[in-house]
Amino acid sequence: MDLSVLRKVPLFAEFDDEQIAEVGKLVQTRRVPKHQIIVYEGDPGDSFYVLLKGSVAVSRMTGEGKETILSILKEGDFFGEMALFNSSLRSASVKTLTDVEVGLITRADFLDLLGKNPSIGRSLVIALAERLREANQLIASAYQDIRSRLATLLLKLSEKFGEQVPEGLRITQRLTNQEMASMVGTTRETVNRTLNKFWDEGLIDMRTAHIVIKDVEGLGKLVQ
């Protein structure tokens, strides 16, 4: 595989050429088209995945059969780590939002790699702590009104996928209104109405396929 791609993965940031080459021998690459499931919630977990290209959504099903999107991952992120440490079932499904390329490492190979390279453990702890913080924010946002929840989501997306353009901060990751609704716990229609209100108020611009945040401070005030 192309080792230069692995070098962009934060987990391997401290690796030298020899270590990267060793990782490359363990990684099995897979290309998965847009809107496909990579792993299913409840399946046995025996592999660790690194997202080499594209983006995915991590989701769970509620007791009522509705999908809740927990997070959006991009190039360099990883998933499937929880099942490796306790041989449990997958805690969530992972669906592609774009055409993606993933690197798969089997449980045995990854645990061996982890034992030989403590730096991966440090990076894992940092990444998992950040995910826990995001999960706590998600729980807290459940008590906010829809304007606050949607503003929070747009700001978080801009942190991860933001690109500065003359009009403001452009969110390069495209999500449907239904996907955003699944992330903030409401309906597609409500997301559509709220986004249009944000547009009317000059907070965002939706004249292109990508949402542009024109007033970060204004959105931030809705979150407070």
N, C-alpha and C positions, 0 to 999 in steps of 0.2 A: 504494500500500500504506500501512498504518498506520505512520507514521514513529516513533511512540512505541515500537513494538516494537523497531525498529533501535537506538534509544537505549539499550536494555538490553543490547546486545551489547558486551562489553568491547573488542573490536577498534575500535569506533567511539566509545569513551568520550570522546575528546578532540575530537570533531567539533562544529563549530558548526551552527546551523540550516541555513545554505546548503550545507555539506558533506554533512549528513545527507540533505538533499533531493536532492543529486546522486547519492548512493548509492541512494536510493529509486528513481531513474529506471533504475538498472542491474539492480536485483533483480527476478527473476521468482519469484513465490511458487507453491509447490505444496503441496497437502494430501495426505498419504499415510496410509492407514488402518493400524491396528495389525497387527503381524506381516507386514509387507511389506518387500521388499528395495528400498532406494533406489539403491544402487550395488553392482555385483558385483565381487568380486576378479578381476583379470585383464582387466577391460574397459578400453578407452581412457579416459583422463581429460582432460576439456576444460572442467570446471566446478568452481567452488568453492562449498561449501554452508555456510550459517549456519543453525543450528537455532533457529527462532523460537518454537516451542511443542513441548512433549512431550520424549520421550527416545528414544535409539537405542542399539543395541549395535554395536560395531565388532568384527568377527571375521575369522578366517582358517581355512582348512581345512588339517589336517595331511596328511602323506603317506599316512596310513591312512584318510583320508576323514572324520576326526572334526573337529567344530567347536571352535575355541578362541576364547573371547570375550576380547578384549584390553582393552576398556574400555567404560564406559557414559558417554554424553554427555547433557547436559541443555540446557535452554533457555539460549541465549547462547553455547554452544560451536560449534565449526566443524569441518568435515572436508573431505577432498578436496584439501587444499593441496599434498601432495607431488607429485601428477601435474602440477600447474600449472607447476612450476619446471623440470622436465626432460622433459616430454612423455612420461612413462613410463605404464605400465599401472597400474590401481588396485592398491594393495598389500593391500587388505582389502575385505571386504563390509560394508555398513552396513544393519542391519535395525531397523525400528521396534519399540519396546517398547510404545508407546502410539500413539494418533492423533497425528500430528505435522504441523507446518507448517514447511517449509524455504524459505529464500531462496537462489536459485541465481544466481550471477554467472559469466558465461563467462570463459574463460581470458584472452582479450584485454582485456576490460573490467577484470578484477581486476588484471592486471599494470599497466594504465594507472592504475588507482586507487592502486595501491601506489607507483608512481613519483611521483605527485602528493602523496601523504600519507605521509611517513616514519613517522608515529606508528603506522600499521598494521604496518609492519615491526618496530618495537620490540615491539608487543604480540604479534606472531607469534612472535618469538624467545623471549619469556618463556613463552608457552604451549607451544611446542615443547620448550623446556628442561624444563618440568614433565612433559610426556609422556615425555621421555627418562628422567627420574628414575623415573617410574612403571614404565616398561619395565624398567629396571635392577632395581627392587624385585621385579617379576614374575619375572625370571630368578633372582634370589636366593631367592625364596620356593619355587622348585622343589626346593630342598634341605631344606625344612622338612617336618615331618609334617603330616598333614591338619588337625589341630586348629589348628596355627599358621597354616596357609594360610587356613583358613576364618575364623579370628579376624581376620587381616589384612584379608580382604575385607570383613567386616562393619564394621570400623573405617573403612576407606576409603569405603565407601558412606555411613556416618554423617557423614563429613566433607563429602560432596557433597550428600547428600539428607537429612541429619539435621534433625529438628524436635523441640524440647524439649516433652515432655508430662509430666504428673504421675508417670507410671510410669518415665520415663527418657528416652532418646534414640530417637525413633521414626524408622525409615528409610522415607521416603515413597515411594521407588521400589520397586515390587514386582518380585521376580525369582522365577522358578520354581526348584525344587531342581535341575532339569536345567541351567538357565542358570548357576546358581552352580557347579555341577559343571564346566561348560565353562570357567569362569573360574579354577578352582583345580586343574584337572587330575585329576579323580577321577570317581566314578560318582554318579548321583542317589541311590542307596541309601545310599552312604557319607555324603553331605551330609545326608540325612534323619536318619541315626543320630547324626551329630555335632551337629547342631542340637538334637536332643532331649536329648543329654547336656548341652549348654550350658544348656538350659532347666532340666533337673534340678539343675544346679549353681547356678542363680540368676543366670546371666550375662545371659540374654536372656528375653524373654517372647514367646510366639507365640500368645496367645489370640485375637488379631485377625488380619486379613489382612496386617498390616504387622508386621515384626519390630521389637521394642523392645529396645534395649540397656539393661539395668538396671545393669550393672557395667562401665563403660568401663575402669577400672583393671584389673579382673580379666581382661578380654579382652586388654588390653595386655601383661599378664605372660606370656600364652601366646605372644606374638609374640617376646619377647626371647630 
